[in-house]
């Protein structure tokens, strides 16, 4: 019989981190009727918070799965671009070449440092990095997040230098796999990767995990 291997969930990720520091797994992250809240346990709460923090840290780097370039957006009725909570990065496309705009986040909205205003009168194209739910992250990136969170958990909770070193080795392996996956999905090369191009160059990332 074929064994089905599912991608990680937030619960399985927490259990993997707990296992890496020698702790017992849990059956749920949600309080059940008549049962104590699992996150009331300080250790479980710390591990869960570490997972959430590392998930955001890793996604903030901008990967092929959570980054979109040249996305057209229109200001709202007040002329503002209100930045949603799931936007990690939000910048005008081509800003490296166009010095007429320099936008930053201020008071939850996009603010133009050149024109000193948060009111815009036209549509713009943006490069956006999104914060995805853990379940929507590709498996290769999930495994890297879990390994990286395990190192942090071992450092903060166990304070065992030898364990930290062992977990860092696993983190390095999963990072190489994550980079290989991202390069494969994005079809990246050192000649660049412009949209609608079909040049197939040498791909050195194939050797990263070998």
C-alpha positions as CSV (number, residue, x, y, z in Angstrom):
1,X,0.0,0.0,0.0
2,X,1.3,3.4,-0.9
3,X,2.0,5.8,2.0
4,X,0.6,9.3,1.5
5,X,3.0,12.0,2.7
6,X,1.2,15.2,3.4
7,X,2.8,18.6,3.6
8,X,3.3,20.0,7.1
9,X,0.6,21.8,9.1
10,X,1.1,24.3,11.9
11,X,0.5,21.5,14.4
12,X,2.9,19.1,12.8
13,X,5.5,21.9,12.7
14,X,5.1,22.6,16.4
15,X,5.4,18.9,17.1
16,X,8.6,18.7,15.0
17,X,10.1,21.6,17.0
18,X,9.1,20.0,20.3
19,X,10.6,16.7,19.2
20,X,13.9,18.3,18.3
21,X,14.3,19.6,21.8
22,X,13.2,16.3,23.4
23,X,9.6,17.2,24.3
24,X,6.4,15.2,23.8
25,X,4.0,16.1,20.9
26,X,0.6,17.6,21.3
27,X,-2.7,16.7,19.6
28,X,-4.1,20.2,18.9
29,X,-3.3,23.9,19.0
30,X,-6.9,24.8,19.6
31,X,-8.7,24.5,22.9
32,X,-11.3,21.8,22.9
33,X,-14.5,21.9,25.0
34,X,-13.8,20.9,28.6
35,X,-10.0,20.8,27.9
36,X,-7.3,23.2,28.9
37,X,-5.9,25.5,26.3
38,X,-2.7,23.9,24.9
39,X,-1.2,27.3,24.5
40,X,-1.6,28.0,28.2
41,X,1.5,25.7,28.6
42,X,4.4,28.2,28.5
43,X,6.7,25.9,26.6
44,X,4.2,25.1,23.9
45,X,3.3,28.8,23.7
46,X,7.0,29.8,23.2
47,X,7.5,27.1,20.5
48,X,4.3,28.3,18.7
49,X,5.4,31.9,18.8
50,X,8.9,31.0,17.6
51,X,7.3,29.2,14.6
52,X,5.2,32.2,13.8
53,X,8.2,34.6,14.1
54,X,10.4,32.4,11.9
55,X,7.6,31.9,9.3
56,X,7.4,35.7,9.0
57,X,11.2,36.2,9.0
58,X,11.7,33.6,6.2
59,X,8.9,34.9,4.0
60,X,10.1,38.5,4.5
61,X,13.2,37.5,2.4
62,X,10.9,37.3,-0.6
63,X,10.6,33.9,-2.4
64,X,9.2,33.0,-5.7
65,X,6.0,31.6,-4.0
66,X,5.1,34.8,-2.1
67,X,6.4,37.6,-4.3
68,X,4.6,39.2,-7.3
69,X,6.0,42.0,-9.4
70,X,4.3,44.5,-11.5
71,X,0.9,44.2,-9.8
72,X,-1.5,47.1,-10.7
73,X,-3.2,48.8,-7.7
74,X,-5.6,51.7,-7.5
75,X,-5.8,54.2,-4.6
76,X,-9.0,54.1,-2.5
77,X,-11.7,56.9,-2.5
78,X,-9.4,59.0,-0.3
79,X,-6.5,58.7,-2.6
80,X,-4.7,56.4,-0.2
81,X,-3.0,53.0,-0.7
82,X,-3.8,51.3,2.6
83,X,-1.4,48.4,3.2
84,X,-3.0,45.1,4.1
85,X,-1.7,43.2,7.1
86,X,-0.6,40.3,4.8
87,X,1.8,42.6,2.9
88,X,5.4,42.2,4.1
89,X,6.8,44.5,1.4
90,X,5.0,46.9,-0.9
91,X,7.1,49.0,-3.3
92,X,6.5,50.8,-6.6
93,X,7.7,48.7,-9.5
94,X,10.8,50.1,-11.3
95,X,11.6,52.4,-8.3
96,X,15.3,51.7,-8.9
97,X,15.1,53.7,-12.1
98,X,12.2,56.1,-11.3
99,X,13.4,58.7,-8.8
100,X,10.2,60.7,-8.9
101,X,8.7,58.5,-6.2
102,X,10.1,57.2,-2.9
103,X,7.5,55.3,-1.0
104,X,7.5,54.0,2.6
105,X,4.9,52.7,5.0
106,X,3.5,55.3,7.4
107,X,0.4,55.0,9.6
108,X,-0.6,51.9,7.8
109,X,-0.6,53.6,4.4
110,X,1.9,54.3,1.6
111,X,3.7,57.6,1.9
112,X,5.7,59.4,-0.7
113,X,8.9,60.9,0.7
114,X,9.6,62.9,-2.4
115,X,6.2,64.6,-2.6
116,X,5.6,64.4,1.2
117,X,2.1,63.0,0.9
118,X,0.0,59.9,1.3
119,X,-2.5,61.0,-1.3
120,X,-2.1,59.5,-4.8
121,X,-4.1,60.4,-7.9
122,X,-3.2,57.6,-10.2
123,X,-2.8,53.8,-10.5
124,X,0.6,52.3,-9.8
125,X,2.3,49.0,-10.4
126,X,3.8,47.4,-7.3
127,X,6.2,44.7,-6.3
128,X,4.5,42.9,-3.4
129,X,5.8,40.3,-0.9
130,X,2.9,38.5,0.8
131,X,2.7,36.8,4.1
132,X,1.2,33.4,3.4
133,X,-0.4,31.0,5.9
134,X,1.9,28.2,6.9
135,X,-0.2,25.6,5.2
136,X,0.2,27.5,1.9
137,X,4.0,27.5,2.0
138,X,5.8,25.0,-0.3
139,X,7.0,21.9,1.5
140,X,10.7,22.6,0.9
141,X,10.3,26.1,2.5
142,X,8.2,24.6,5.4
143,X,11.0,22.2,6.3
144,X,13.5,25.1,6.3
145,X,11.3,27.1,8.6
146,X,10.9,24.2,11.0
147,X,14.6,23.6,11.1
148,X,15.4,27.2,11.7
149,X,12.7,27.5,14.4
150,X,14.1,24.3,16.0
151,X,17.5,26.0,16.3
152,X,16.0,29.1,17.9
153,X,13.9,26.9,20.3
154,X,16.9,24.9,21.3
155,X,18.8,28.1,22.0
156,X,16.0,29.8,24.0
157,X,14.5,26.8,25.9
158,X,17.2,24.1,26.2
159,X,20.5,26.1,26.0
160,X,22.4,23.0,24.9
161,X,25.3,24.0,22.7
162,X,25.8,20.6,21.2
163,X,22.1,20.2,20.3
164,X,22.2,23.7,18.7
165,X,25.1,22.7,16.5
166,X,23.4,19.5,15.4
167,X,20.2,21.4,14.6
168,X,22.2,24.0,12.7
169,X,23.5,21.3,10.4
170,X,19.9,20.3,9.6
171,X,19.0,24.0,9.0
172,X,21.9,24.3,6.5
173,X,20.7,21.2,4.6
174,X,17.1,22.4,4.4
175,X,18.2,25.9,3.4
176,X,20.1,24.4,0.4
177,X,16.9,22.4,-0.6
178,X,14.8,25.6,-0.2
179,X,17.1,27.6,-2.5
180,X,17.2,24.7,-5.0
181,X,13.4,24.7,-5.0
182,X,13.1,28.4,-5.3
183,X,15.5,28.6,-8.2
184,X,13.8,25.8,-9.9
185,X,10.4,27.3,-9.6
186,X,11.6,30.8,-10.6
187,X,13.7,29.5,-13.5
188,X,16.5,31.8,-12.2
189,X,19.9,32.2,-13.7
190,X,22.8,34.6,-13.5
191,X,21.7,36.1,-16.8
192,X,18.5,37.4,-15.0
193,X,15.0,36.1,-15.4
194,X,12.8,38.6,-17.3
195,X,9.2,37.8,-17.8
196,X,8.2,36.1,-21.1
197,X,11.8,35.0,-21.8
198,X,12.6,31.4,-22.7
199,X,16.4,31.3,-22.6
200,X,17.6,28.1,-20.8
201,X,21.0,28.8,-19.3
202,X,23.2,26.7,-17.0
203,X,21.6,26.3,-13.6
204,X,24.4,26.0,-10.9
205,X,21.8,25.6,-8.1
206,X,21.3,22.0,-9.2
207,X,24.6,21.2,-7.3
208,X,23.7,23.0,-4.1
209,X,22.5,20.0,-2.2
210,X,25.0,17.5,-3.6
